[in-house]
Amino acid sequence: MASLIINSSILSSNVHPQSCFPANQNSASVFKYKQILKTRLPKRRTPLILLSSVDEQATVSEPSSSSFSGFQIPDPIKDGTIKSLKFKLLSAISGLNRGLVASEEDLEKADCAAKEIEEIGAPVDLSADLDKLQGRWKLLYSSAFSSRTLGGSRPGPPIGRLLPITLGQVFQRIDTLSKDFDNIVELQLGVPWPLEPVEVTATLAHKFEIIGSNTIKIIFEKTTVKTTGNLSQLPPLEIPQLPEQFRPSTNRGSGDFEVTYLDSDIRVTRGDRGELRVFVVA
């Protein structure tokens, strides 16, 4: 009899585990507490989107163009072509002494090489690529110098004719923050024998502004001449401008030009009088 009672108690404890509620708590309180637990405990829900429907949606949908805005996928074929065209352009203008000894055939060859890289290169937008202008640029070629004057198609001092002037390196120094645009020209001035030639650096200071997407307008301010070499100790000389009434109607130091190709190490420009110029980062 005792064993039956023990077995019975074990079986009933397995079937009905002991409650977490105190023994003296009434059934109404227990029922109310269970209801609270049911409302607070999260229920397991069936997924609204089945895996098969996700796969189907991923197959049908296409990524929008806006999801790749501002991101350009590298194009190794185009990059290789541009690299080849840059080499072709530099080869076409090499040995021309910045264009001073260029023949008509040389001018045409350089122009064709420039047009090829202008056509395949991305359109220049200086509002987005203004930082690429920053720095010091060295002039490698100017079609205007083929006229054998420093002014090119604009009147300027003749080279090796009336004045014994030898043209050295030509640079452009651009500061995109202050809007300074300086043309820096190294010159060697001949003097009577037995004196040595005088080396000077002329700086034509301008301010610049962007017009449209790829056009730069420069406004002339002043010219400063500084002797170098043996006379480098002399102070710089600022050349005064002509009085207002004697100045030409058009400022020869000012003008517009288009940047037709621009990257991190080379720049191609077209002047308002058709001059082709090629610069590299100095």
Buried (B, 14 or more C-beta within 10 A) or exposed (E): EEEEEEEEEEEEEEEEEEEEEEEEEEEEEBEEEEEEEEEEEEEEEEEEEEEEEEEEEEEEEEEEEEEEEEEEEEEEEEEEBBEEBBEBBBEBBEEBEBBBEBEEEBBEBBBEBBBBBBEEBEEBBBEEBEEBBEEEBBBBBBBBBBBEBBEBBBEBEBBEEEEEBEBBEBBBBBEBEEBBBBBBBBBBEBEEEEEEBBBBBBBBBBBBEBEEBBBBBBBBBEBBBBBBEEEEEEEEEEEEBEEEEEEEEEEEBBBBBBBBBBBEEBBBBBBEEEBBBBBBEE
